[in-house]
Amino acid sequence: MKNYLPILITFLIVSCSGTSYDGSWVMDAEKSSASCMTAFNESMENEKPAEDNPFGDLGMDLGSGMAAMACGMVANMFPPFEISGGKMTIEGNECSVDGGVLDCGDGDKSVTISMEGKSLVMGLPAGDDSPEFSLYFKRND
């Protein structure tokens, strides 16, 4: 038993260090696009249509098409990144990940990070022209 004790202690230290976010991550374009489209569709449904809208449903279809195009672009533009020891490195820039909040030093701490199964989920807040939605990433290890 004495011979196994140092191995067991080493294993516990190594397995408990770091965070569940540690690793190399790439965009899961399918999940991210679906999340984005769901958010935009809900946003459009909640908007009160103008009664004097000459385009009627065509305007909603056009808006839905533009949302699909925007969601597809967002899902394919995010570069791969690394997270190690509470630091996220993306294209040479470093941000801290603390308590599920992403902080890149610009004072904006509204982007959240969490795990959903094996996916890393980055929650993006609502903006002036966009609803709140999530980006999904899968391990690239």
Secondary structure, DSSP 8 states (H G I E B T S, - for coil): -TTTHHHHHHHHHHHHSS-TT-EEEEE-HHHHHHHHHHHHHHHHHHS---TT-TTTHHHHHHHHHHHHHHHHHHHHH---EEEETTEEEETTEEEEEETTEEE-SSS----EEEEETTEEEEEE---SSS--EEEEEEE--
